[in-house]
Amino acid sequence: MTSDARPDDVGPGRSAPAHWEADVLLRDGRTAHIRPITPADEELLVDFYDNRVSDESKYYRFFSPMPHLSKRDVERFTNVDNVRRVAFVLTLGGDMIAIGRYDELRPGEAEVAFLVSDEHQGRGIAQILLEHLAQAGRERGVSSFVAEVLPDNSRMIQTFRDAGYRVASGYEDGVIRLEFPIEPTDTAIGVMLNREHEAEAASISRFLNPRSVAIIGASRRQETIGQVLVRNMVNADFTGRMYVVNPNSDSVSGMPAYKRVQDIDEPVDVAIVAVPAESVQDVVLDCAAKGVHGLVIISSGFAETGDDGRARQRRLVGLSRSYGLRVIGPNALGVINTDPSVRINASLSQVMPPRGRAGFFCQSGALGSAILEKVQSRGLGLSTFVSAGNRADVSGNDLLQYWEEDDTTEVVMMYLESLGNPRKFSRIARRVSLRKPIVAVRSGRTTQGVPMGHTVRKIAAPQQAVDAMFRQAGVIQVDTLEDMFDVAQLLAHQPLPRGRRVAIVGNSDALGLLAADAAAGAGLVVNRQIALSSIPTAEEFEDALDQAIDDPEVDAVVAVYIPPLSVSGEEIANVLAAVGEQSDKPLLASFLGAEGVPELLRVPDVAGSTAGRGSVPSYSSVESAVRALARVVEYAVWLRTPDGPALVVEPVDVVRARTIVMRALEQRPLGGELTRDELARVLDCYGISLWPTLAAGTLAQAREAGAQLGWDVVLKATADHLRERPDQAHVWRNINDEHEMEEAWRALTGFTGAPHASGQDEHRPSPRFVVQRVAPPGVPLMIRSIEDPLFGPVVSFGIAGPLSELLADRSYRIPPLSARDAAAMVREIKAAPMLFGYRGAEVVDVEEVERLIRRVAQLQNDLPQVSALTLDLVLAGPDAASVLTAGARVEPVADPRSDWFVRRMPTMPGDTIPN
């Protein structure tokens, strides 16, 4: 590529934004650090160029032999203005391993170039640099990149072509010229997300499938953490190599002890760390020098202890990532993989769970031990288990990326105590749910509280929005751990139901009635009940089950069996197991009050799991069984409800809308309310018409407004305490001339306590009224959107008025909305019948209501500077939906969701890099 900058451009410029600096994950699952270059990087650049770049790579970069950089070159490359000339460096362990930059050629167009250390080529570094340079360029007004590449530099040519941009190329003077727009197209974003998925999955795979493990802090003393870790690894029969590290001992549990990790002759994939918190930093440096992939830090004494521990945890993560290491923990219980080819129990739990189909992620170490014991007692079985402790680095999002591709995991269970990046969780979970069910328990749903060690930003969105995000992503959210196990054991062993129709088969009329009541309450339809005698034979029970399963009007079967005295029920159990194995419909039971998958109801599994597919899960009560089935039915309905065809979206003018918003922010740098004119113009860009409204501070102004609007108008008081009154006493309708306006004015000013005309009493507030044309009658609706610091855009819908607010009767979604989202929002509120002809009323124009919801969602998704938008009053009638009242607030955004378009690893609040 050609040289980077013009000599007259050298010199300091604007400071780079803080969010341009980030930790990133490379293709092989290791980490690195990206940041803007500074003049202080001269020595790093010289060392990088002289010692880490081959002559061939230099030739590809500068099109001529250039063994060394001159002093002028070094100064030019390290001094940029961060506007027309931007450069990023990638560092690992304090060394520069790559540099990328762009230089503006003309307004909107810039030339881009890269140079990557030969040792680190093939790790996806050029793609990372291109993503971050493109995002920086978009923030600086650059719309397209150009690059000049030698024809035989196939790797760099492929980097540009693989980026997902529309590339146009030309050939002149022996050089290929590539040109491509850098707007974040769906293809480009898809490419980025695929790379993110591959890198994060690879990172976790090394933790769960290590070939060698070092236990640092291994101890000879019984009941110490170090000794427990060694014993659990030995008892699990780990198939790889295990090393123990203890500087004060020659051997531990009959194995030679090493003073430090670097003394181990063979490679080490994962280090399990159980040393005092103040010593962990030295361990990180030791492991980095050895080339360890990642650390599972059991040690406590970090963010869970207060401010000092939080600072220690921040330093730990920063140091680990700077050397390419990922961290599970600190304060973690550990990791487990039951795969016979691995069999690792690198945790404090002495329970090695049975082999199973479910992956489990949790954050609490103490709760993790109880979970593992519960799994064992239920006979559920796990494929893998991760307790992330304070979740300083590796999170549930990383595990979802891994489990999506893990063939041994068919069901995902998650106990979430906090959400560090719910936007990303929603995106990944929605994709994973299409392949594998996710069952989640989220603590702190009511209080929004998080444990001490979880340093996350507060979610501004209401609780209903968080729940809606889970539903939108297809996640089966349950209230308790017991509910989670109930649902997971059904998903792990039985097929998904095709619908909501249920048959109940049992030998107890009372329990059958309880099951039917529970099913109706859970939204299921009981299509068939087969009551057997209190002492049914095995043949009778089998015939009844066969009848229910063969019935085309039945989608799932609940079996209830309470044996009489002195009867074991073994014959009935054999029938249940045989039918459950052969049935293509889910069969679940309340068998002897047993909980889990009893041995009598298990089907052998060729893969070595405790209970195979077709095993019949049992529940201690019929209510628990029905509740679990209802959750699975909701997931099956979500899974089988397609998004539908792509929405036919009318043209919107995003550029004009953004220009209006940015000009408003120029006038109000700290943010503020949009004027009615500004808001009307922004809404118009999205095909939303705001009903004409004229302010009236005096009777004369009200008369003038009525005449201007052509009469047949309404006069409204605008005070907030009046607008929310259900009796609508602040509105006077159907005003047709000046005399009627005066009558309305006197009545409303008397009602509001304002003077009849301005100037009568200077000590009393002036009346605040508006005049509007009479709108067609309809159902009053409200559509809102906000920009949440963690979620990004959130949209809500409901009937307008205080009752909806008091009863929390609103629906929520996270944009962008799919074809079915807006329709679901309209129909899931409790007051939805008012829109569909309640008590003989006309059905409103629901399609127009859905269009307004989609447009508000699209606006909020496009304009993060709009911190809040409210269509306060939308009258939805049979032929139209009129937006009568609206308001919006804008606020400056330092980092306008740039993490949607580049890969960044999350950081703790208080760091310079945003979540």
Secondary structure, DSSP 8 states (H G I E B T S, - for coil): ------GGG-S--S---GGG-EEEE-TTS-EEEEEE--GGGHHHHHHHHHHSS-HHHHHHHHSS---S--HHHHHHHH---SSSEEEEEEEETTEEEEEEEEEEEETTEEEEEEEE-GGGTTSSHHHHHHHHHHHHHHHTT--EEEEEE-TT-HHHHHHHHHTSS--EEEEETTEEEEEEE-S--HHHHHHHHHHHHHHHHHHHHHHHS-SEEEEET--SSTTSHHHHHHHHHHHHT-SSEEEEE-TT-SEETTEEEESSGGG-SS---EEEE-S-GGGHHHHHHHHHHHT--EEEE----SGGG-HHHHHHHHHHHHHHHHTT-EEE-SS--EEEE--TTT-EEEES-S----EEEEEEEES-HHHHHHHHHHHHHHT--EEEEEE-TT-SS--HHHHHHHHHH-TT--EEEEEES--S-HHHHHHHHHHHHTTS-EEEEETTTTT----TT-------S-HHHHHHHHHHTT-EEESSHHHHHHHHHHHHHS---SSSEEEEEES-HHHHHHHHHHHHHTT-EEEEEEE--SS--HHHHHHHHHHHHH-TT-SEEEEEE---TT---HHHHHHHHHHHHH-SS-EEEEETT--B--GGG----TT--SS-TT---B-SSHHHHHHHHHHHHHHHHHHHS---S--------HHHHHHHHHHHHHHSTT-EE--HHHHHHHHHHTT--B--EEEESSHHHHHHHHHHTTS-EEEEE--HHHHT-TT-TTEEEEE-SHHHHHHHHHHHHHHHT--SSTTS-TTS----EEEEE-----EEEEEEEEEETTTEEEEEEEESSHHHHHTT--EEE-SS--HHHHHHHHHHSTTGGGGBTGGG--B--HHHHHHHHHHHHHHHHH-TTEEEEEEEEEEE-SS-EEEEEEEEEE---SS-SGGGTS------TTSSS--
